[in-house]
Amino acid sequence: MICALTVCAVAGATARSDGAATATDRSRIQLSVRPAMAEANAVTPFRFRAARRAGDHVRPVRAATVSFAGARARTDVRGVVIIVRRLRTGTYRARACKTSLACGTARVVVLPHGVAH
């Protein structure tokens, strides 16, 4: 038995033999968060915005799943979701994913109670 595998690549893209898209084939979600710093043990609403580049424009990403500190929620038509959490001191990473796009991340730093930021 003789088998041959042909892989063709377009400039700037990565091809896989199984036909699955790789992260370089897809646009990446740009995830932003406000506030990016919070105080420990305070109930804080975190506003996440998911967007993607489309040529010279930045477009909102609707229905992206945002995971943050044990909670998950979907963005609205404006690419926005609010997750309310009470966090301990440390650094937390949020992740936004959608099937057609590469996942994006954002970071939140939680400072000890009473520390000025």
Residue pairs with C-beta under 8 A, 6 or more apart in sequence:
5 17
7 15
7 17
8 15
9 15
12 24
13 24
13 25
14 22
14 24
14 25
16 22
23 102
26 100
26 101
26 102
27 52
27 53
27 54
27 101
27 102
28 52
28 101
28 102
28 103
28 104
29 50
29 51
29 52
29 61
29 64
29 96
29 97
29 98
29 101
29 102
29 103
29 104
30 50
30 51
30 52
30 53
30 58
30 104
31 48
31 49
31 50
31 66
31 94
31 95
31 96
31 104
31 105
31 106
32 48
32 49
32 51
32 106
33 46
33 47
33 48
33 49
33 94
33 106
33 107
33 108
34 46
34 47
35 44
35 46
35 108
36 106
36 107
36 108
36 109
37 108
37 109
37 110
37 111
37 117
38 44
38 46
38 87
38 108
38 109
38 110
38 111
39 110
39 111
39 112
39 113
39 114
39 115
39 117
40 87
40 88
40 89
40 110
40 111
40 112
40 113
41 86
41 87
41 88
41 113
42 86
42 113
43 84
43 85
43 86
44 84
44 85
44 86
44 87
45 82
45 83
45 84
46 68
46 82
46 83
46 84
46 85
46 94
46 108
47 80
47 81
47 82
48 66
48 68
48 75
48 80
48 81
48 82
48 83
48 94
48 96
48 106
49 60
49 75
49 78
49 79
49 80
50 60
50 61
50 64
50 66
50 75
50 79
50 80
50 81
50 96
50 98
50 104
51 58
51 59
51 60
51 61
51 79
52 58
52 59
52 61
52 101
53 59
59 79
60 75
60 77
60 78
60 79
60 80
61 75
61 79
61 96
61 98
61 101
62 75
62 76
62 77
62 78
62 79
63 74
63 75
63 98
64 74
64 75
64 79
64 96
64 97
64 98
64 101
65 72
65 73
65 74
65 96
65 97
65 98
66 72
66 73
66 74
66 75
66 81
66 83
66 94
66 95
66 96
67 94
67 95
67 96
67 97
68 83
68 85
68 92
68 94
68 95
68 108
69 83
69 85
69 87
69 92
69 94
70 85
71 83
71 85
73 81
73 82
73 83
74 81
75 81
75 96
87 108
87 110
88 110
89 110
89 111
89 112
90 109
90 110
91 107
91 108
91 109
91 110
92 107
92 108
92 109
92 110
93 105
93 106
93 107
93 108
94 105
94 106
94 107
94 108
95 103
95 104
95 105
96 103
96 104
96 105
96 106
97 103
111 117
